[in-house]
């Protein structure tokens, strides 16, 4: 399983489409451990490009602060589970909470 987390200043970016980088965390759900982390530069912002770009890199889950409905649908079409309303935490803390089933998600901070 690979979790994609948009980053700004080392923590989850509140708007995934305009983030600086993505942290891609390869995790083992059985042991609830992060096996590997790779930070990659985000491509230039272009609507509809991130779902296939992250799918090509093996992402199976994306955790975001906010994401529009169209983007959520595009990720789902690529087989990527979408979680929105996550807090601005470090990727490791988000992954640990997700794997433990304790990730608190709130309001989707994006309305388009």
DSSP file (Angstrom, degrees, kcal/mol; ACC not computed):
  #  RESIDUE AA STRUCTURE BP1 BP2  ACC     N-H-->O    O-->H-N    N-H-->O    O-->H-N    TCO  KAPPA ALPHA  PHI   PSI    X-CA   Y-CA   Z-CA
    1    1 A X              0   0    0      0, 0.0    26,-2.9     0, 0.0     2,-0.4   0.000 360.0 360.0 360.0 138.6    0.0    0.0    0.0
    2    2 A X  E     -A   26   0A   0     56,-0.3    58,-3.1    24,-0.2    59,-1.7  -0.985 360.0-157.3-128.4 124.9    1.3    3.5   -0.9
    3    3 A X  E     -Ab  25  61A   0     22,-2.8    22,-2.9    -2,-0.4     2,-0.5  -0.866   5.8-153.7-102.8 127.7   -0.1    6.6    0.7
    4    4 A X  E     -Ab  24  62A   0     57,-3.2    59,-2.3    -2,-0.5     2,-0.4  -0.873  13.8-178.4-101.1 131.7    0.3   10.0   -1.1
    5    5 A X  E     -Ab  23  63A   0     18,-2.3    18,-3.0    -2,-0.5     2,-0.2  -0.979  23.5-133.0-132.7 119.2    0.3   13.1    1.1
    6    6 A X  E     -A   22   0A   0     57,-0.8     7,-2.6    -2,-0.4     2,-0.4  -0.507  30.4-148.7 -71.1 137.8    0.6   16.6   -0.4
    7    7 A X  E     +AC  21  12A   0     14,-3.3    13,-2.0     5,-0.3    14,-1.1  -0.848  29.0 170.5-117.1 145.9    3.2   18.7    1.4
    8    8 A X  E >  S- C   0  11A   0      3,-2.6     3,-1.5    -2,-0.4    11,-0.0  -0.914  86.0 -11.1-143.4 120.7    3.8   22.3    2.3
    9    9 A X  T 3  S-     0   0    0     -2,-0.3     3,-0.1     1,-0.3    -2,-0.0   0.852 129.1 -56.0  56.2  37.2    6.6   23.1    4.7
   10   10 A X  T 3  S+     0   0    0      1,-0.2    81,-0.5    80,-0.0     2,-0.3   0.416 122.2  85.1  82.0  -1.9    7.0   19.4    5.6
   11   11 A X  E <  S-C    8   0A   0     -3,-1.5    -3,-2.6    79,-0.2    -1,-0.2  -0.785  94.3 -63.7-125.9 171.2    3.4   18.9    6.7
   12   12 A X  E     -C    7   0A   0     77,-2.3     2,-0.3    -2,-0.3    -5,-0.3  -0.302  52.5-130.4 -56.3 128.7    0.1   18.1    4.9
   13   13 A X        -     0   0    0     -7,-2.6    52,-1.0     1,-0.1    53,-0.3  -0.627   5.5-138.1 -80.8 138.8   -0.9   20.9    2.5
   14   14 A X  S    S+     0   0    0     -2,-0.3     2,-0.5     1,-0.2    52,-0.4   0.725  96.6  42.9 -72.5 -20.3   -4.4   22.1    2.9
   15   15 A X  S >  S-     0   0    0     50,-0.2     3,-1.6     1,-0.1    -1,-0.2  -0.901  70.8-164.5-128.5 105.1   -4.9   22.2   -0.9
   16   16 A X  G >  S+     0   0    0     50,-1.1     3,-1.3    -2,-0.5    -1,-0.1   0.804  83.2  62.3 -59.8 -33.8   -3.4   19.2   -2.6
   17   17 A X  G 3  S+     0   0    0      1,-0.3    -1,-0.3   -11,-0.1    29,-0.1   0.643 109.4  40.1 -71.0 -14.1   -3.4   20.8   -6.1
   18   18 A X  G <  S+     0   0    0     -3,-1.6    -1,-0.3    27,-0.1    -2,-0.2  -0.030  86.2 132.9-123.1  30.0   -1.0   23.6   -5.2
   19   19 A X    <   -     0   0    0     -3,-1.3   -11,-0.2     1,-0.1    23,-0.1  -0.376  57.2-133.0 -82.8 162.5    1.4   21.7   -3.0
   20   20 A X  S    S-     0   0    0    -13,-2.0    22,-1.9     1,-0.2     2,-0.3   0.897  81.9  -9.4 -76.5 -44.2    5.2   21.9   -3.1
   21   21 A X  E     -AD   7  41A   0    -14,-1.1   -14,-3.3    20,-0.2     2,-0.4  -0.886  61.3-124.2-145.7 169.6    5.9   18.1   -3.0
   22   22 A X  E     -AD   6  40A   0     18,-2.5    18,-2.7    -2,-0.3     2,-0.6  -0.992  15.8-145.3-120.3 135.0    4.2   14.8   -2.4
   23   23 A X  E     -AD   5  39A   0    -18,-3.0   -18,-2.3    -2,-0.4     2,-0.6  -0.886  13.2-160.9 -92.7 126.7    5.3   12.4    0.2
   24   24 A X  E     -AD   4  38A   0     14,-3.2    14,-2.2    -2,-0.6     2,-0.6  -0.946   8.6-168.5-109.1 114.1    4.8    8.8   -1.0
   25   25 A X  E     -AD   3  37A   0    -22,-2.9   -22,-2.8    -2,-0.6     2,-0.6  -0.905  12.6-152.3-109.4 118.0    4.8    6.4    1.9
   26   26 A X  E     -AD   2  36A   0     10,-2.4     9,-3.1    -2,-0.6    10,-1.6  -0.780  28.8-176.7 -84.3 124.4    5.0    2.7    1.3
   27   27 A X  E     - D   0  34A   0    -26,-2.9     2,-0.6    -2,-0.6     7,-0.2  -0.864  31.3-137.9-126.9 156.8    3.3    1.1    4.3
   28   28 A X  E  >> - D   0  33A   0      5,-2.7     4,-1.6    -2,-0.3     5,-1.4  -0.933  13.1-165.4-111.6 105.5    2.6   -2.4    5.6
   29   29 A X  T  45S+     0   0    0     -2,-0.6    -1,-0.1     1,-0.2     5,-0.0   0.837  85.6  58.9 -60.4 -32.8   -1.0   -2.5    6.9
   30   30 A X  T  45S+     0   0    0      1,-0.2    -1,-0.2    -3,-0.1    -2,-0.0   0.928 119.7  26.6 -64.3 -45.5   -0.3   -5.8    8.8
   31   31 A X  T  45S-     0   0    0     -3,-0.2    -1,-0.2     2,-0.1    -2,-0.2   0.523 102.2-130.5 -93.6  -6.1    2.5   -4.4   10.9
   32   32 A X  T  <5 +     0   0    0     -4,-1.6     2,-0.3     1,-0.2    -3,-0.2   0.900  61.1 137.7  56.4  44.6    1.2   -0.8   10.7
   33   33 A X  E   < -D   28   0A   0     -5,-1.4    -5,-2.7    66,-0.1     2,-0.6  -0.913  60.2-124.4-123.6 147.8    4.7    0.4    9.7
   34   34 A X  E     -D   27   0A   0     -2,-0.3    -7,-0.3    -7,-0.2     3,-0.1  -0.808  26.4-177.7 -84.2 122.1    6.1    2.8    7.2
   35   35 A X  E     -     0   0A   0     -9,-3.1     2,-0.3    -2,-0.6    -8,-0.2   0.794  63.4  -1.4 -91.8 -32.7    8.5    0.9    5.1
   36   36 A X  E     -D   26   0A   0    -10,-1.6   -10,-2.4     2,-0.0     2,-0.4  -0.990  55.2-156.5-158.6 148.0    9.8    3.7    2.9
   37   37 A X  E     -D   25   0A   0     -2,-0.3     2,-0.4   -12,-0.2   -12,-0.2  -0.998  10.4-179.6-131.3 131.6    9.2    7.4    2.2
   38   38 A X  E     -D   24   0A   0    -14,-2.2   -14,-3.2    -2,-0.4     2,-0.5  -0.995  13.1-155.1-129.2 126.1   10.0    9.2   -1.0
   39   39 A X  E     -D   23   0A   0     -2,-0.4     2,-0.4   -16,-0.2   -16,-0.2  -0.887  18.0-175.1 -99.7 127.1    9.4   13.0   -1.4
   40   40 A X  E     -D   22   0A   0    -18,-2.7   -18,-2.5    -2,-0.5     2,-0.1  -0.956  29.2-107.2-126.2 143.2    8.8   14.0   -5.0
   41   41 A X  E     -D   21   0A   0     -2,-0.4   -20,-0.2   -20,-0.2     2,-0.2  -0.381  39.7-114.8 -63.7 139.3    8.4   17.4   -6.6
   42   42 A X        -     0   0    0    -22,-1.9     3,-0.1   -23,-0.1    -1,-0.1  -0.486  28.1-118.1 -72.7 144.7    4.9   18.2   -7.7
   43   43 A X        -     0   0    0      1,-0.2     3,-0.1    -2,-0.2    -1,-0.1  -0.344  49.9 -71.9 -72.6 166.5    4.3   18.7  -11.4
   44   44 A X        -     0   0    0      1,-0.1     2,-0.2    -2,-0.0    -1,-0.2  -0.304  65.6 -90.9 -57.0 143.9    3.0   22.0  -12.6
   45   45 A X        +     0   0    0     -3,-0.1     2,-0.3     4,-0.0    -1,-0.1  -0.395  60.9 155.3 -64.5 124.6   -0.6   22.5  -11.6
   46   46 A X    >   -     0   0    0     -2,-0.2     3,-2.1    -3,-0.1     4,-0.4  -0.910  47.6-106.6-150.7 121.0   -2.9   21.3  -14.3
   47   47 A X  T 3  S+     0   0    0     -2,-0.3    -2,-0.0     1,-0.3     0, 0.0  -0.185 101.7   9.8 -52.8 132.7   -6.5   20.2  -13.7
   48   48 A X  T 3> S+     0   0    0      1,-0.0     4,-0.5     4,-0.0    -1,-0.3   0.391 100.7 101.4  83.2  -2.6   -7.0   16.4  -13.9
   49   49 A X  H <>  +     0   0    0     -3,-2.1     4,-1.8     1,-0.1     5,-0.2   0.828  66.1  64.8 -84.9 -32.3   -3.3   15.6  -14.1
   50   50 A X  H  > S+     0   0    0     -4,-0.4     4,-3.0     1,-0.2     5,-0.3   0.876  92.8  59.6 -66.0 -39.3   -2.5   14.5  -10.5
   51   51 A X  H  > S+     0   0    0      1,-0.2     4,-2.2     2,-0.2    -1,-0.2   0.949 113.3  36.5 -57.2 -50.1   -4.7   11.3  -10.4
   52   52 A X  H  X S+     0   0    0     -4,-0.5     4,-2.3     2,-0.2    -1,-0.2   0.882 116.5  55.2 -69.0 -33.4   -2.9    9.6  -13.3
   53   53 A X  H  X S+     0   0    0     -4,-1.8     4,-0.7     1,-0.2    -2,-0.2   0.923 113.3  40.4 -62.9 -45.1    0.4   11.0  -12.2
   54   54 A X  H  <>S+     0   0    0     -4,-3.0     5,-2.2     2,-0.2     3,-0.4   0.860 112.1  56.2 -73.0 -34.8    0.1    9.6   -8.7
   55   55 A X  H ><5S+     0   0    0     -4,-2.2     3,-1.7    -5,-0.3    -2,-0.2   0.902 103.4  55.2 -61.7 -40.1   -1.4    6.3   -9.9
   56   56 A X  H 3<5S+     0   0    0     -4,-2.3    -1,-0.2     1,-0.3    -2,-0.2   0.785 105.6  53.4 -62.2 -27.0    1.7    5.8  -12.1
   57   57 A X  T 3<5S-     0   0    0     -4,-0.7    -1,-0.3    -3,-0.4    -2,-0.2   0.328 124.6-103.7 -92.4   6.9    3.8    6.1   -8.9
   58   58 A X  T < 5 +     0   0    0     -3,-1.7   -56,-0.3     1,-0.2    -3,-0.2   0.541  60.2 163.5  90.3   8.2    1.8    3.4   -7.2
   59   59 A X      < +     0   0    0     -5,-2.2    -1,-0.2     1,-0.2   -56,-0.2  -0.365  13.4 171.0 -63.4 135.8   -0.4    5.5   -4.9
   60   60 A X        +     0   0    0    -58,-3.1    21,-2.6     1,-0.3     2,-0.3   0.504  69.5  31.9-117.0 -15.1   -3.4    3.6   -3.5
   61   61 A X  E     -be   3  81A   0    -59,-1.7   -57,-3.2    19,-0.2     2,-0.4  -0.996  61.8-163.8-141.3 139.5   -4.5    6.2   -1.0
   62   62 A X  E     -be   4  82A   0     19,-2.8    21,-2.4    -2,-0.3     2,-0.5  -0.998   5.5-162.5-124.0 132.5   -4.4   10.0   -1.0
   63   63 A X  E     +be   5  83A   0    -59,-2.3   -57,-0.8    -2,-0.4     2,-0.3  -0.955  21.2 167.1-112.4 126.2   -4.9   12.0    2.2
   64   64 A X  E     - e   0  84A   0     19,-2.9    22,-2.1    -2,-0.5    21,-0.5  -0.916  44.2-136.3-136.9 160.2   -5.7   15.7    1.7
   65   65 A X  S    S-     0   0    0    -52,-1.0    44,-1.6     1,-0.3    20,-0.8   0.893  95.0  -0.3 -77.7 -45.3   -6.9   18.7    3.7
   66   66 A X        +     0   0    0    -52,-0.4   -50,-1.1   -53,-0.3    -1,-0.3  -0.997  64.4 168.9-146.4 148.5   -9.2   19.7    0.9
   67   67 A X        -     0   0    0     -2,-0.3    43,-0.2    43,-0.3    -3,-0.0  -0.932  32.1-115.6-160.4 133.4  -10.1   18.4   -2.6
   68   68 A X     >  -     0   0    0     -2,-0.3     4,-2.2    44,-0.2     5,-0.2  -0.217  31.3-110.9 -67.2 160.9  -12.9   19.2   -5.0
   69   69 A X  H  > S+     0   0    0      1,-0.2     4,-2.3     2,-0.2     5,-0.2   0.876 116.3  53.2 -62.2 -40.0  -15.5   16.7   -6.0
   70   70 A X  H  > S+     0   0    0     42,-0.4     4,-2.2     1,-0.2    -1,-0.2   0.926 109.7  47.9 -63.7 -43.7  -14.2   16.3   -9.6
   71   71 A X  H  > S+     0   0    0      1,-0.2     4,-2.4     2,-0.2    -1,-0.2   0.909 110.1  52.8 -62.6 -42.0  -10.7   15.6   -8.4
   72   72 A X  H  X S+     0   0    0     -4,-2.2     4,-2.4     1,-0.2    -1,-0.2   0.920 109.4  49.3 -59.1 -43.1  -12.1   13.0   -5.9
   73   73 A X  H  X S+     0   0    0     -4,-2.3     4,-2.3     1,-0.2    -1,-0.2   0.895 109.9  51.1 -63.9 -40.1  -14.0   11.3   -8.7
   74   74 A X  H  X S+     0   0    0     -4,-2.2     4,-1.1     2,-0.2    -1,-0.2   0.893 110.8  48.1 -65.6 -39.8  -10.9   11.2  -10.9
   75   75 A X  H ><>S+     0   0    0     -4,-2.4     5,-2.5     2,-0.2     3,-0.5   0.925 110.9  51.2 -64.0 -44.1   -8.8    9.6   -8.1
   76   76 A X  H ><5S+     0   0    0     -4,-2.4     3,-1.9     1,-0.2    -2,-0.2   0.896 105.6  55.7 -60.7 -40.9  -11.5    7.1   -7.4
   77   77 A X  H 3<5S+     0   0    0     -4,-2.3    -1,-0.2     1,-0.3    -2,-0.2   0.805 105.9  52.4 -61.2 -29.0  -11.6    6.2  -11.2
   78   78 A X  T <<5S-     0   0    0     -4,-1.1    -1,-0.3    -3,-0.5    -2,-0.2   0.368 123.5-106.8 -87.6   4.4   -7.9    5.5  -10.9
   79   79 A X  T < 5S+     0   0    0     -3,-1.9     2,-0.6     1,-0.3    -3,-0.2   0.705  75.2 138.4  80.0  19.8   -8.5    3.1   -7.9
   80   80 A X      < -     0   0    0     -5,-2.5    -1,-0.3    -6,-0.1   -19,-0.2  -0.884  51.4-132.5-104.0 122.5   -7.1    5.6   -5.4
   81   81 A X  E     -e   61   0A   0    -21,-2.6   -19,-2.8    -2,-0.6     2,-0.5  -0.517  22.5-146.1 -70.8 137.3   -8.9    5.9   -2.1
   82   82 A X  E     -e   62   0A   0     -2,-0.2     2,-0.4   -21,-0.2   -19,-0.2  -0.920  18.4-178.8-113.2 129.3   -9.5    9.6   -1.1
   83   83 A X  E     -e   63   0A   0    -21,-2.4   -19,-2.9    -2,-0.5     2,-0.3  -0.995  12.4-176.5-122.8 124.4   -9.5   10.9    2.5
   84   84 A X  E     +e   64   0A   0     -2,-0.4   -19,-0.2   -21,-0.2   -18,-0.2  -0.812  54.9  45.8-119.9 161.3  -10.2   14.6    2.9
   85   85 A X  S    S+     0   0    0    -20,-0.8    21,-2.3   -21,-0.5   -20,-0.2   0.696  71.6 156.4  84.0  20.8  -10.3   16.9    5.9
   86   86 A X  B     -F  105   0B   0    -22,-2.1    -1,-0.2    -3,-0.2    19,-0.1  -0.432  44.0-105.3 -77.9 155.2   -7.1   15.6    7.4
   87   87 A X        -     0   0    0     17,-0.5     2,-2.0    -2,-0.1   -75,-0.2  -0.363  34.2 -98.5 -78.4 160.0   -5.0   17.8    9.8
   88   88 A X  S    S+     0   0    0    -77,-0.1     2,-0.2    -2,-0.1    -1,-0.1  -0.552  74.5 136.2 -78.4  79.4   -1.8   19.5    8.9
   89   89 A X        -     0   0    0     -2,-2.0   -77,-2.3     1,-0.1     2,-0.1  -0.611  61.5 -78.6-116.1 176.6    0.5   16.9   10.4
   90   90 A X     >  -     0   0    0    -79,-0.2     4,-2.3    -2,-0.2     5,-0.2  -0.431  43.1-113.4 -73.0 154.6    3.7   15.2    9.3
   91   91 A X  H  > S+     0   0    0    -81,-0.5     4,-2.9     1,-0.2     5,-0.2   0.880 116.6  53.9 -56.3 -39.3    3.3   12.4    6.8
   92   92 A X  H  > S+     0   0    0      1,-0.2     4,-2.5     2,-0.2    -1,-0.2   0.907 109.1  47.6 -64.2 -41.4    4.5    9.8    9.3
   93   93 A X  H  > S+     0   0    0      2,-0.2     4,-2.2     1,-0.2    -1,-0.2   0.900 113.6  48.1 -66.0 -39.7    1.9   10.9   11.9
   94   94 A X  H  X S+     0   0    0     -4,-2.3     4,-2.6     2,-0.2    -2,-0.2   0.934 113.1  47.4 -65.2 -46.0   -0.8   10.8    9.2
   95   95 A X  H  X S+     0   0    0     -4,-2.9     4,-2.7     1,-0.2     5,-0.2   0.914 111.8  50.4 -62.4 -43.1    0.2    7.4    8.0
   96   96 A X  H  X S+     0   0    0     -4,-2.5     4,-1.9    -5,-0.2    -1,-0.2   0.919 112.7  46.2 -62.0 -43.6    0.4    6.0   11.5
   97   97 A X  H  X>S+     0   0    0     -4,-2.2     5,-2.7     2,-0.2     6,-1.0   0.900 112.7  50.7 -66.2 -40.4   -3.0    7.3   12.4
   98   98 A X  H ><5S+     0   0    0     -4,-2.6     3,-0.9     4,-0.2    -2,-0.2   0.944 112.0  46.4 -61.1 -48.0   -4.5    5.9    9.1
   99   99 A X  H 3<5S+     0   0    0     -4,-2.7    -1,-0.2     1,-0.3    -2,-0.2   0.830 113.3  49.3 -65.8 -32.1   -3.0    2.5    9.7
  100  100 A X  H 3<5S-     0   0    0     -4,-1.9    -1,-0.3    -5,-0.2    -2,-0.2   0.562 112.8-119.4 -82.4  -8.3   -4.2    2.4   13.3
  101  101 A X  T <<5S+     0   0    0     -3,-0.9    -3,-0.2    -4,-0.7    -2,-0.1   0.726  88.0 106.0  77.3  21.5   -7.7    3.5   12.2
  102  102 A X      < +     0   0    0     -5,-2.7     2,-0.3    -6,-0.2    -4,-0.2   0.284  34.0 134.3-116.4   9.0   -7.5    6.6   14.3
  103  103 A X        -     0   0    0     -6,-1.0     2,-0.7    -5,-0.1    -9,-0.1  -0.461  48.2-144.2 -65.4 120.6   -7.0    9.3   11.6
  104  104 A X        -     0   0    0     -2,-0.3   -17,-0.5   -17,-0.0     2,-0.4  -0.775  19.8-174.8 -89.6 117.8   -9.4   12.1   12.4
  105  105 A X  B     +F   86   0B   0     -2,-0.7   -19,-0.2   -19,-0.1   -20,-0.2  -0.897   7.2 169.3-112.6 146.0  -10.9   13.7    9.3
  106  106 A X        -     0   0    0    -21,-2.3     2,-0.2    -2,-0.4   -22,-0.1  -0.008  45.4  -7.7-123.5-133.0  -13.1   16.8    9.4
  107  107 A X        -     0   0    0    -22,-0.1     2,-0.5     1,-0.1    -1,-0.3  -0.481  66.8-114.3 -75.7 136.3  -14.5   19.3    6.9
  108  108 A X        -     0   0    0     -2,-0.2   -42,-0.2     1,-0.1    -1,-0.1  -0.610  24.4-153.5 -67.6 119.7  -13.3   19.2    3.3
  109  109 A X  S    S+     0   0    0    -44,-1.6     2,-0.4    -2,-0.5   -43,-0.2   0.337  71.1  76.5 -83.9   8.2  -11.5   22.5    3.0
  110  110 A X        -     0   0    0    -43,-0.2   -43,-0.3   -45,-0.2    -2,-0.1  -0.969  53.1-174.3-121.8 134.3  -12.1   22.7   -0.8
  111  111 A X              0   0    0     -2,-0.4    -1,-0.1     1,-0.1   -43,-0.1   0.139 360.0 360.0-115.8  21.3  -15.5   23.7   -2.3
  112  112 A X              0   0    0    -43,-0.0   -42,-0.4     0, 0.0   -44,-0.2   0.378 360.0 360.0-132.7 360.0  -14.9   23.2   -6.0
